[in-house]
């Protein structure tokens, strides 16, 4: 189930990146919604409704700032979004009733959710680079390849190495086939996306009650910075 959802989200992001900015925006919104859905329940902390609303507003604000602002530095406005969201998380705790002994856990979960939701907006920023469609597609498909490799029943260390190898191979092949990136850039993107997937897998293993949608969407969110940062560094 989680891998199937990851495949659907990765496919939507890849197709959206090639189709249009509106299609990519919709795919990012769906990914963000999947991350937000039952995040607090996965952590077994209170404040789910307020935290989800806050993360949704922050994610939508980040998306619109990236898409609508004509700025060579598309992440400029995101610091303000994160700052206001952190303030909102504390205000939410002041207004919330019940389970007052779990304020720290609740505010931590909400802030983490906001950060992950904003991470997903970086696919929109990556779309501003050269070869945007290929860049996003290679990253999300490498995430999917790494997730599939993580399902192989081998020891944990071998599974991690296999996931990185799978991501790197998919990235290299994708970079070669698209022609916009090249084998070297695709290889670097794929390996980095696979490492991000591994980090997300470690995060999900630490969840008290992981929900399938959370497990599925988290690797794509964590790989968002890979698409933007490496895209800017390696492509321009």
C-alpha positions as CSV (number, residue, x, y, z in Angstrom):
1,X,0.0,0.0,0.0
2,X,2.6,2.7,0.9
3,X,4.7,1.9,-2.1
4,X,1.7,2.1,-4.4
5,X,0.8,5.5,-3.0
6,X,4.4,6.6,-3.4
7,X,4.3,5.4,-7.1
8,X,1.0,7.4,-7.7
9,X,2.4,10.6,-6.1
10,X,5.8,10.2,-8.0
11,X,3.9,9.7,-11.2
12,X,1.8,12.8,-10.6
13,X,4.8,15.0,-9.8
14,X,6.7,13.7,-12.9
15,X,3.8,14.2,-15.3
16,X,3.0,17.6,-13.7
17,X,6.5,18.8,-14.2
18,X,6.4,18.0,-17.9
19,X,2.8,19.2,-18.4
20,X,2.5,22.7,-16.9
21,X,3.1,24.8,-13.8
22,X,-0.6,24.4,-12.9
23,X,-0.4,20.6,-13.2
24,X,2.8,20.5,-11.1
25,X,1.1,22.8,-8.5
26,X,-1.8,20.4,-8.2
27,X,0.5,17.4,-7.9
28,X,2.5,19.2,-5.1
29,X,-0.8,20.1,-3.3
30,X,-1.9,16.5,-3.4
31,X,1.5,15.4,-2.0
32,X,1.3,18.0,0.7
33,X,-2.2,16.9,1.6
34,X,-1.0,13.3,1.8
35,X,1.8,14.3,4.2
36,X,-0.6,16.3,6.4
37,X,-3.3,13.6,6.5
38,X,-3.0,11.8,9.9
39,X,0.5,13.0,10.6
40,X,-0.3,13.7,14.3
41,X,-2.0,10.4,14.6
42,X,1.1,8.7,13.3
43,X,3.0,10.3,16.1
44,X,0.2,9.8,18.6
45,X,0.2,13.4,19.8
46,X,-2.7,15.8,20.3
47,X,-3.5,18.9,18.3
48,X,-4.2,17.1,15.0
49,X,-6.8,19.4,13.6
50,X,-5.1,22.7,14.4
51,X,-1.7,21.4,13.3
52,X,-3.1,20.1,10.0
53,X,-4.8,23.4,9.3
54,X,-1.7,25.4,10.1
55,X,0.5,23.1,7.9
56,X,-2.1,23.3,5.1
57,X,-2.0,27.1,5.2
58,X,1.8,27.2,5.3
59,X,2.1,24.8,2.4
60,X,-0.4,26.6,0.2
61,X,1.3,29.9,1.1
62,X,4.7,28.5,0.2
63,X,3.4,27.1,-3.1
64,X,1.8,30.4,-4.1
65,X,4.9,32.5,-3.2
66,X,7.1,30.3,-5.3
67,X,4.7,30.2,-8.3
68,X,3.5,33.8,-8.3
69,X,6.7,35.7,-7.4
70,X,9.0,36.7,-10.2
71,X,12.2,36.3,-8.2
72,X,15.5,34.7,-9.3
73,X,15.7,33.4,-5.7
74,X,12.4,31.6,-5.4
75,X,12.9,30.5,-1.8
76,X,13.2,34.1,-0.4
77,X,9.6,34.2,0.8
78,X,9.7,30.8,2.5
79,X,11.6,31.9,5.5
80,X,8.7,34.2,6.3
81,X,6.3,31.4,5.9
82,X,8.2,29.2,8.2
83,X,8.7,31.9,10.8
84,X,5.0,32.7,10.9
85,X,4.1,29.0,11.0
86,X,6.3,28.5,14.1
87,X,4.6,31.4,15.8
88,X,1.2,30.0,14.8
89,X,2.2,26.6,16.2
90,X,2.8,28.2,19.6
91,X,-0.4,30.2,19.4
92,X,-2.2,27.0,18.6
93,X,-0.9,25.4,21.7
94,X,-2.0,28.4,23.9
95,X,-5.5,28.0,22.4
96,X,-5.7,24.3,22.5
97,X,-7.5,22.4,25.3
98,X,-6.8,19.0,26.7
99,X,-3.6,16.9,27.1
100,X,-1.8,20.0,28.4
101,X,1.1,17.7,29.5
102,X,1.9,17.0,25.9
103,X,2.4,20.5,24.6
104,X,6.0,20.0,23.7
105,X,5.3,16.9,21.7
106,X,2.4,18.5,19.9
107,X,4.2,21.7,18.9
108,X,7.2,19.7,17.8
109,X,5.0,17.5,15.6
110,X,3.3,20.6,14.1
111,X,6.5,22.4,13.3
112,X,8.0,19.3,11.8
113,X,4.9,18.8,9.6
114,X,5.1,22.5,8.5
115,X,8.8,22.0,7.5
116,X,8.0,18.8,5.5
117,X,5.1,20.5,3.8
118,X,7.2,23.4,2.7
119,X,9.9,21.0,1.5
120,X,7.4,19.6,-1.0
121,X,7.0,23.2,-2.4
122,X,10.6,23.0,-3.5
123,X,9.6,20.9,-6.5
124,X,7.9,24.1,-7.7
125,X,11.1,26.0,-7.2
126,X,13.0,23.3,-9.0
127,X,10.7,23.8,-12.0
128,X,12.3,27.2,-12.5
129,X,15.7,25.6,-13.4
130,X,16.8,24.5,-16.8
131,X,15.5,21.1,-17.7
132,X,12.8,21.3,-15.1
133,X,10.6,18.4,-16.2
134,X,13.5,16.0,-16.4
135,X,14.9,17.2,-13.1
136,X,11.7,16.6,-11.1
137,X,11.0,13.4,-12.9
138,X,14.5,11.9,-12.2
139,X,14.3,12.8,-8.5
140,X,10.8,11.4,-7.8
141,X,11.4,8.3,-9.9
142,X,14.7,7.7,-8.1
143,X,12.8,8.0,-4.8
144,X,10.3,5.4,-6.1
145,X,13.2,3.1,-7.1
146,X,14.8,3.4,-3.7
147,X,11.5,2.6,-2.0
148,X,11.0,-0.5,-4.1
149,X,14.6,-1.6,-3.3
150,X,13.9,-1.2,0.4
151,X,11.3,-3.9,0.1
152,X,13.8,-6.6,-0.8
153,X,14.2,-9.1,2.1
154,X,17.9,-8.7,2.7
155,X,19.8,-7.5,5.8
156,X,19.3,-3.8,6.6
157,X,22.8,-2.6,5.5
158,X,22.5,-4.5,2.2
159,X,19.0,-3.0,1.7
160,X,20.3,0.5,2.2
161,X,23.1,0.0,-0.3
162,X,20.7,-1.6,-2.8
163,X,18.4,1.4,-2.4
164,X,21.1,3.9,-3.2
165,X,22.3,1.8,-6.1
166,X,18.7,1.6,-7.5
167,X,18.3,5.4,-7.2
168,X,21.6,6.1,-8.8
169,X,20.9,3.7,-11.7
170,X,17.4,5.2,-12.3
171,X,18.8,8.7,-12.1
172,X,21.6,7.9,-14.6
173,X,19.3,6.2,-17.1
174,X,16.8,9.0,-16.7
175,X,19.4,11.7,-17.2
176,X,20.6,9.9,-20.3
177,X,17.2,9.3,-21.8
178,X,15.9,12.9,-21.3
179,X,19.0,14.5,-22.8
180,X,18.5,17.6,-20.6
181,X,20.6,16.4,-17.7
182,X,23.2,13.8,-18.8
183,X,24.3,10.7,-17.1
184,X,26.5,12.3,-14.5
185,X,23.9,14.8,-13.3
186,X,21.2,12.1,-13.3
187,X,23.5,9.8,-11.3
188,X,24.1,12.5,-8.7
189,X,20.4,13.4,-8.4
190,X,19.4,9.7,-8.2
191,X,21.9,8.8,-5.5
192,X,21.0,11.9,-3.4
193,X,17.3,11.2,-3.8
194,X,17.9,7.6,-2.6
195,X,19.8,8.9,0.4
196,X,16.9,11.2,1.2
197,X,14.6,8.2,0.9
198,X,16.7,6.4,3.4
199,X,16.5,9.3,5.8
200,X,12.7,9.3,5.5
201,X,12.6,5.6,6.1
202,X,14.5,6.0,9.3
203,X,12.0,8.7,10.3
204,X,9.0,6.5,9.6
205,X,10.5,3.6,11.6
206,X,10.5,6.0,14.6
207,X,6.8,6.7,14.3
208,X,4.8,5.1,17.1
209,X,1.9,4.3,14.8
210,X,2.9,4.9,11.1
211,X,0.0,5.5,8.8
212,X,0.4,4.2,5.2
213,X,-0.1,7.7,3.6
214,X,2.5,9.2,5.8
215,X,5.0,6.5,5.0
216,X,4.3,6.9,1.3
217,X,4.6,10.7,1.0
218,X,7.4,11.4,3.4
219,X,10.3,10.3,1.1
220,X,9.0,12.6,-1.7
221,X,8.8,15.5,0.8
222,X,12.4,14.9,2.1
223,X,13.7,14.7,-1.5
224,X,12.2,18.1,-2.4
225,X,15.4,20.0,-1.3
226,X,17.4,17.5,-3.4
227,X,15.6,18.5,-6.5
228,X,16.0,22.3,-5.9
229,X,19.5,22.5,-4.4
230,X,21.2,20.0,-6.6
231,X,19.3,21.4,-9.6
232,X,20.6,24.8,-9.0
233,X,24.2,23.6,-8.3
234,X,24.5,21.1,-11.1
235,X,22.2,22.6,-13.8
236,X,21.7,26.3,-13.0
